[in-house]
Amino acid sequence: MEFEMGREYWNPKVETMKQAEIKELQLKKAKSIIAHAYTNSPFYRELWKKAGVTPEDIKTLDDLAKRAPIFRKDDIRDRMEKGDPFGGLLSVPMSHLVACFASTGTTGVPTFYGYTKDQAENMAIAETRIAWMVKLRPGMRYVVPGGPWHWHSVALFGAWRRISPRFYIAGMVAPITIGHTFDAIVKFKPHHIFAALDVAFGLNEEAHKRGIETTELFSDLLYARTGHGEPMTRALFDFFKDKWGIRDAFDGGGIGEGMMVCCDCYAHAGQHMWEDLWHIDLVDPDTDENISVKTGERGEYVVTNLHATGIPYVRCASEDYCEVYPEPCECGRTHIRMKITSRTGWILDIGGKRITPYDIRLVMEMHPETREAAFTIDKYAKKMDKVKIRAAYDKKITKDPEELKARVQKSIKDKLGIDSEITWVDYSQLPVMMHKIMRITDLTKA
Ligand SMILES: [Zn+2]
C-alpha cells in the first residue's frame, strides 16, 4: 500500500530556522527558565548560591555553558531520600502538574518526572516533528511495543492525535513480553514500528523460534524507529533493512533527566535535537570542564530544558557520551545533530585513550566476517594497556580465523591507535541481556 508522503517537514519554519535565530530564541528562553527555577526551586537556589552565580550573570549562551552550575542525578538524591520526591526541583504548585511519572532508580529511590499542561503540549510538538521526520503518515498502522518510555508516552499520544496513524500499543513491558508483541505484529501488520533495539532483536529471535521469516512477519512494514541503549550504525541499518525488508530504519534517543527526545532523519548523520525546546553543551565526563560544541567533538552532553517550568532542568548532566554536529544537515534541518555513542560509565581507558564499545563496533563492522559485531569487551582493569575482546565470526565466510584475527587487530590499531587481543568464541558463549549482547563484561567487579 502506498501512502501520500507529502512534505519533508512537519513545521518547515521552525525546523529550518536560521542558526542565529535559534540561538536568539534559546537565550531568551534560557534566561526565563533560569529566573523561574532560581526563584521557585530550593534546589537551584542552593546550587547556584554555592557556585556564586546568579541568574543575572547569564547574559549569553556561552555564560550558560561555562558559568551556570551543572548537576547530576546524585545531587538531588539527598533531598529525595529525605522525603521530597522531586528532589527540590518542583517549581510550581503540585496542582499545576497534569501528569507525573516515577521511575525506579537503581538505588531504589525513584526519580519523579512531571509535566505542566504547556510542557505536555511542547513534548507532543517535539514528538510530532520526529514522527513526521521518520515518515509516519496518516492512516498507517503503527505498532509501539509497550509505549517505550512512560514519560515519553504523553508526547507519543500527542503526535498520534496530530498525525492520525492507526495506533496500537502492543504488550505491556517490552521486551519481557516479546511474545505478545510478536502476536500483535502478526495481527496488526504494521506499516510503521517504534521499538527499542532489544525488542527489535527479540522479535528476530522469536521469528526464528517460531520458524517464520522476518520478511514475512513484516510484509507490510515500511519504516522502523529503534534506538535506545545502543547507537545505530550504518551496518545495523542495513541489517534491519535486509532482515525486515523495509525502506528505512531510524535511530531515536533522549534522556529522562532533562526530558529530551531526539532522532535522526533519512541522512542518518546524527540525531536532530530541537533547539527551540532544549539546549545542550558538552563537558568532560571526568572533570566537568566545558568542551566547545563543534563538528565531531565528543563529550558528555548537558541538557537545559527550555520549556519545562514544572520541574526545570538547567544544566542537567546526561551521563551519556556523544559526538555533535552543529552545522545544518543535508535534509535541510538546521537543528543540532548528536550521535549518542555510549553511557559515560562505559567509557574505557585503553592505552590512555577514551574508547567506547561503539568505536570497537565500527571496526568490527568493517569486516564481512564480523559484520554482525557479536562481541563483548572484557574490562580487566580501570586502566588497560590493550583491549581484550571475545567475539564470534561468520564461519561461512572464512576458514582461517587466525588471518581474520590479525586483520581485525590491524584495523583496531589503524583506526583507534590501540593494541588488542581477540578470542574467537561461539555466539552462544557471549553474555546476553534482554536479547542484546552485553558490550562490557566487567571483570574488575568479580
Ligand atoms: Zn537531517
Residues whose N, C-alpha, C, O or C-beta is under 5 A from the ligand:
A	BS01	ZN	C265 A267 C329 E330 C331 R333
